[in-house]
């Protein structure tokens, strides 16, 4: 099948994250397309829009927009119609539905989702927490965590914690290392503890890549607890993963296999575990 090539213009009056997410989710469903993205963010004046319109004329392609200003929208619509490219205002259907349901007209003010409110500061606080409690640091602060991730080295604990922090979740992570004592703080933690595991072959490839980037140097989680040969030895890695899974099962910690999961999918599964525990805590006993 011939590979389709397409210019896709993303025009936003804010950061453009909404359009990035929508376009990424939609384009992922097409296997024979090469997309060239043209991202236009913080478009709030006619002068800024003029650059966008020139870009669309120079490299025509469909346009996804989250512009709210009526004047800017009108100019964009006129240009797209003249150039002959499709235009979709992606927020319109959702905002129209909410206006009908709520009975209130939307204020159409750009960037309102980025106000410095309590949610914003909770995300900042969660990010600071992750930085302070990465890779088993500051174990005394585990009592403040919303969740704690455990797993062997390179099982995606740290990137998952940072993703969760962006959702306002204080996530600590603790490495599981064979032949070392289990941190006492894990036994006293009140938050959910979730184990991350991964296929041995995938883990070895990740570790090999990490060692390549390190140039053979040691790091925390490798140097002190592993020699470099055992760190990627297939038999030792398989035994390490089995030991970690058995430890999680013995402690009753749920386990998520991250082998074929994106960070976003892993985080979504962890959020479900957190919500289930919170529901159990607030639900009255039956009987």
C-alpha positions in Angstrom: 0.0 0.0 0.0 1.3 3.5 -0.9 2.4 5.6 2.0 0.2 8.7 2.3 1.9 11.9 3.2 0.1 14.7 5.0 0.7 18.1 6.5 -1.3 18.5 9.7 -1.5 21.9 11.3 -2.3 22.1 15.0 -3.4 25.7 15.9 -3.9 26.5 19.6 -4.3 29.6 21.7 -2.7 27.8 24.6 0.1 25.2 24.9 -1.3 22.9 22.3 -1.3 19.8 24.5 -4.9 19.1 23.8 -4.3 19.0 20.0 -1.1 16.9 20.5 -3.0 14.3 22.5 -6.0 14.2 20.1 -3.9 14.0 16.9 -1.5 11.4 18.4 -4.5 9.2 19.4 -6.2 9.6 16.0 -3.1 9.2 13.8 -2.0 6.1 15.7 -4.9 4.3 14.0 -3.4 4.7 10.5 -0.6 2.4 9.6 0.3 3.8 6.1 0.6 7.5 6.7 3.5 9.8 7.2 2.4 12.9 9.0 4.4 16.2 9.1 3.2 18.1 12.1 3.0 21.9 12.1 2.4 23.1 15.7 1.3 26.6 16.2 0.8 27.4 19.9 -0.1 30.5 22.0 -1.9 32.1 19.0 -3.8 35.0 20.6 -3.4 38.0 18.2 -4.0 38.6 14.6 -0.3 39.1 14.0 0.4 35.7 15.5 -2.4 34.2 13.4 -1.0 35.8 10.2 2.2 33.6 10.6 -0.1 30.5 10.9 -2.1 31.4 7.8 1.1 31.9 5.8 2.3 28.5 7.0 -1.0 26.8 6.0 -0.8 28.4 2.5 2.9 27.4 2.1 2.3 23.8 3.1 -1.4 23.0 2.7 -3.0 20.3 4.9 -5.9 19.8 7.3 -6.1 22.0 10.4 -7.1 21.1 13.9 -7.8 24.1 16.1 -8.7 25.0 19.6 -8.9 28.7 19.0 -11.7 30.3 21.0 -11.5 34.0 19.9 -14.3 34.6 17.4 -12.3 36.9 15.2 -9.3 34.6 15.0 -11.5 31.6 14.3 -13.3 33.6 11.4 -9.9 34.5 9.8 -8.7 30.9 10.1 -11.9 29.6 8.6 -11.7 32.0 5.7 -8.2 31.0 4.8 -8.8 27.3 5.1 -11.8 27.7 2.8 -9.8 29.7 0.3 -6.9 27.2 0.3 -9.2 24.3 0.2 -8.1 22.4 3.4 -10.3 20.9 6.0 -10.7 22.6 9.4 -12.0 21.0 12.6 -12.5 23.0 15.9 -12.0 20.0 18.2 -13.5 21.6 21.3 -16.8 22.7 19.8 -18.8 19.4 20.1 -17.8 18.9 23.7 -18.4 22.6 24.7 -21.8 22.6 22.9 -22.9 19.5 24.8 -21.7 20.9 28.1 -23.5 24.2 27.5 -26.7 22.3 26.8 -26.3 20.2 29.9 -25.2 22.9 32.3 -27.3 25.7 30.9 -24.5 28.2 30.9 -22.6 29.8 28.1 -18.9 29.0 27.9 -16.7 32.1 28.6 -14.3 31.3 25.7 -11.2 32.5 27.5 -7.9 31.0 26.3 -5.7 29.1 28.7 -8.2 28.8 31.6 -7.2 25.2 32.2 -3.7 26.5 33.2 -4.7 28.8 36.1 -2.5 28.6 39.2 -5.2 26.9 41.3 -5.0 24.2 44.0 -4.7 21.4 41.4 -1.7 23.2 39.8 0.2 23.5 43.1 -0.7 19.9 44.0 1.1 18.8 40.8 4.1 20.9 41.6 4.2 19.5 45.1 3.9 15.9 43.7 6.8 16.6 41.3 9.0 17.8 44.2 8.0 14.6 46.1 9.0 12.3 43.3 12.4 14.0 43.0 13.0 13.6 46.7 11.8 10.0 46.9 13.2 8.5 43.7 15.0 5.1 43.8 14.5 4.5 47.5 15.6 7.9 48.8 14.2 9.5 51.9 12.3 6.4 53.0 11.0 8.1 56.1 8.8 10.2 53.9 7.0 7.2 52.5 4.1 7.9 54.9 3.2 10.9 52.7 3.0 8.9 49.5 -0.1 8.2 47.5 1.5 5.2 46.0 4.8 3.4 46.1 6.2 1.5 43.1 8.6 -1.4 43.6 10.5 -3.4 41.1 13.9 -4.4 39.8 16.3 -1.9 38.2 15.1 -0.5 34.9 11.4 -1.6 35.2 10.1 1.9 34.4 9.5 3.0 38.0 11.0 6.5 37.7 9.3 7.6 34.5 6.0 6.3 35.7 6.4 8.2 39.0 7.0 11.4 37.1 4.0 10.8 34.9 1.8 10.2 38.0 3.2 13.4 39.5 1.9 15.4 36.6 -1.5 14.0 37.6 -1.0 15.3 41.2 0.0 11.9 42.6 2.8 11.7 45.1 4.6 8.5 43.9 7.7 7.1 45.6 9.7 4.2 44.2 11.9 1.6 45.8 14.2 -0.8 43.9 14.0 -4.5 44.7 17.5 -6.0 44.8 18.1 -9.7 45.6 20.1 -10.5 48.7 19.5 -7.2 50.3 17.1 -6.5 53.2 13.7 -5.3 52.3 13.3 -1.7 53.4 11.4 -1.6 56.7 9.4 1.5 55.6 7.6 -0.7 53.0 6.0 -2.7 55.8 4.7 0.4 57.5 3.4 2.2 54.3 -0.2 3.1 54.3 -0.4 3.8 50.6 -0.8 1.1 47.9 2.4 -0.6 47.0 2.5 -1.8 43.3 5.1 -4.0 41.8 6.3 -3.5 38.2 7.7 -6.4 36.3 8.9 -6.9 32.7 9.8 -9.6 30.3 13.5 -10.7 30.9 14.5 -10.2 27.2 13.1 -6.7 27.2 14.7 -5.9 30.5 18.1 -7.1 29.2 17.8 -4.9 26.1 16.9 -1.9 28.2 19.8 -2.5 30.6 22.2 -3.0 27.7 21.2 0.3 26.2 21.6 1.9 29.6 25.1 0.5 30.0 26.0 1.7 26.6 24.9 5.3 27.5 26.9 5.0 30.7 29.9 3.9 28.8 30.5 1.1 31.3 30.4 3.4 34.4 28.5 2.4 37.5 25.5 4.1 38.9 23.1 3.8 41.8 21.2 0.6 41.3 23.9 -1.0 39.2 27.3 -0.5 40.7 26.8 -1.3 44.4 24.3 -4.1 44.0 25.2 -5.6 40.6 28.4 -6.2 38.8 28.1 -5.2 35.1 28.1 -8.8 33.8 25.4 -10.1 36.1 23.3 -7.0 35.3 22.6 -8.3 31.8 23.2 -12.1 32.3 20.0 -13.8 31.1 19.9 -16.5 33.8 20.6 -14.0 36.6 18.0 -11.5 35.2 15.4 -14.2 35.0 16.0 -15.3 38.6 16.0 -11.6 39.7 12.5 -11.1 38.1 11.2 -14.3 39.5 12.4 -13.4 43.0 10.8 -9.9 42.8 7.4 -11.4 41.6 7.4 -13.9 44.4 8.2 -11.1 46.9 5.3 -9.0 45.6 2.9 -12.0 45.7 4.0 -12.9 49.2 3.3 -9.3 50.4 0.0 -9.1 48.6 1.2 -6.3 46.3 -0.5 -6.1 42.9 1.8 -6.6 40.0 1.7 -4.8 36.6 3.6 -6.2 33.7 5.0 -3.2 31.8 6.6 -5.2 28.9 4.0 -4.1 26.3 2.6 -1.1 28.1 3.3 2.5 27.6 4.1 4.7 30.6 0.6 6.2 30.2 -1.1 2.8 30.3 0.9 1.7 33.3 0.0 4.9 35.1 -3.7 4.4 34.2 -3.6 0.9 35.8 -1.9 2.3 38.9 -4.5 5.1 39.2 -7.2 2.4 39.1 -5.5 0.6 42.0 -5.3 3.9 44.0 -9.0 4.6 43.4 -10.0 1.1 44.5 -8.2 1.4 47.8 -9.7 4.9 48.4 -13.2 3.4 47.7 -12.6 0.7 50.2 -11.5 3.2 52.8 -14.6 5.4 52.4 -17.1 2.6 51.9 -19.0 1.6 55.1 -18.7 -2.0 56.2 -21.6 -4.3 55.2 -23.5 -6.1 57.9 
